[in-house]
Amino acid sequence: SSSRSNGSRRDSNVEEKLGSVSSGESEHLYSHQQNGEHNNNKADAVGACPDYIRENCKGNWHMEYEISVHQGPVHGISVSSSLGLVASASWDKTCKLFDVDRKVTVGELSGVHDKGLYGVQFMKTNPEVLATVSSDHTAVIWNVPNRSCLFTLEEHTDEVNGLSFHASQDILATASDDRSIILWDVAVGEKLSTLLGHRNSVYGVCFSPVSSLLASASFDWYTKLWDTRINTGKNYKIMFTVSEQYRNRCISGMVKERYNTE
């Protein structure tokens, strides 16, 4: 069964979940350089690829096998290493669960979305939960072992294009053609807050793996970086806007300087 959110929770709930930001912590999370030059020291980069992974990625790669289980285009995919599953989201309105070791489809999540799916992602803090987003204006939270719907999230007013789970909190971000990003409390299926700032459809969102920084990509030609722990009252603070003017100021996913985007 699905349940609709009974209204937005106050923005203070997000701050309670994500914590407060001190100036020192903010400086640590969002590395600054007054001269805006590139940092060529890979060891200093936040989330830099470890040497052993970089070495393992070298060499000739080949396709192991194909997975053909949908009746329409596949728009999104997510992998759970702990469960050994691949989840795929398709325009056929379904999400398929594929067992990597056994090479068989072990489940289907369907019957809730009434239009095609754009994306799917396993929850970072609990891989037995995943979310899907759809052109039907909704996101759905699923229980993977039971193949059941936990919540249907229905606050967006247009197609929902992208999603991202917070690395350490039960928070989901969704991006929509309605130009907004919504933060959700996954535990109860309620909206926490709406992030506004883009002037056209928002196609994608991604939480940082090491902080509460959230990046969003839009058809307005801008990428925005948000600190979801800093609430300015009306909205959450836009830390940085990546545009043609500042194309050399953001490297390796690190904010090099702060700009006033008002």
C-alpha positions, 0 to 999 in steps of 0.5 A, spaced: 500 500 500 502 507 498 501 513 503 500 520 501 504 525 505 500 529 509 503 535 509 510 538 509 514 538 515 518 544 518 524 546 515 527 545 522 526 537 521 532 537 516 537 541 520 535 536 526 537 531 521 543 534 518 546 538 523 548 545 524 554 548 520 560 551 524 564 556 520 570 551 521 566 545 518 564 549 512 571 551 511 573 544 511 567 541 507 568 546 501 575 547 500 577 555 498 582 558 494 582 565 493 586 565 486 581 560 483 587 556 481 586 548 480 589 544 485 593 538 482 594 534 488 590 529 488 591 527 495 588 533 497 581 532 493 575 530 497 573 523 494 579 522 490 579 516 487 584 511 491 590 508 487 588 501 488 581 503 484 585 507 479 590 501 477 584 496 477 580 500 472 586 500 467 586 494 462 581 491 457 574 491 459 569 486 456 561 485 456 560 480 461 553 479 459 546 483 457 540 483 461 534 484 457 528 484 461 524 490 460 518 492 454 521 499 453 527 503 454 531 503 460 532 510 463 535 508 470 539 503 474 542 502 481 547 497 484 547 494 491 553 490 492 551 488 499 544 485 496 548 483 489 542 486 485 541 490 479 535 495 479 533 497 473 527 503 471 524 503 465 519 506 460 514 500 461 512 502 468 516 497 472 523 496 476 526 490 475 531 486 480 536 482 477 541 477 481 548 478 479 551 472 481 545 467 479 544 471 473 536 471 473 531 476 475 528 475 482 523 481 482 519 486 479 516 493 483 510 495 479 503 497 480 504 504 483 507 508 477 502 509 472 507 512 467 514 511 465 520 511 470 526 515 469 530 513 475 532 508 481 536 508 487 538 504 492 538 507 499 545 508 502 543 507 509 539 501 508 539 497 501 533 494 502 529 500 501 530 503 494 526 509 490 523 510 483 521 516 480 517 517 474 513 521 469 507 521 473 509 526 477 511 522 483 517 518 487 515 511 490 519 508 496 519 501 496 521 495 500 526 490 496 525 484 500 517 484 500 517 487 493 512 492 496 510 500 496 512 503 502 510 511 500 508 514 494 511 521 494 506 526 491 508 533 492 511 535 485 507 538 480 510 535 473 515 529 471 520 527 476 527 526 473 532 524 478 533 522 485 539 521 490 539 519 497 543 522 503 550 518 504 548 517 512 541 520 513 534 517 511 533 523 506 531 523 499 532 529 494 528 529 487 528 533 481 523 535 477 520 539 471 517 543 476 523 547 477 524 544 484 528 540 488 524 536 494 527 533 500 524 527 503 524 524 510 524 517 507 522 514 514 515 517 514 514 519 507 513 526 508 516 532 505 521 536 509 523 542 504 523 545 497 529 547 494 528 553 489 533 557 484 533 553 478 529 557 472 527 551 468 526 543 469 531 540 474 534 534 471 538 531 476 541 531 483 546 528 487 548 528 494 556 528 496 558 522 499 562 525 504 557 531 506 550 534 506 552 538 499 547 537 494 548 538 487 543 539 482 543 540 474 538 543 470 535 545 463 537 552 465 544 551 463 546 551 470 549 547 476 547 549 483 551 546 489 546 547 495 548 546 503 542 542 505 544 544 512 544 551 512 536 554 512 536 561 510 529 562 512 525 562 505 530 557 502 536 553 503 543 556 501 545 556 494 553 555 496 555 555 488 552 556 481 556 553 476 556 557 469 560 559 463 563 565 467 566 560 473 567 554 469 574 554 471 572 555 479 569 548 480 574 542 479 574 535 481 567 536 485 570 541 489 568 548 490 574 553 490 570 559 491 564 562 494 559 567 490 553 571 491 548 568 487 542 573 488 
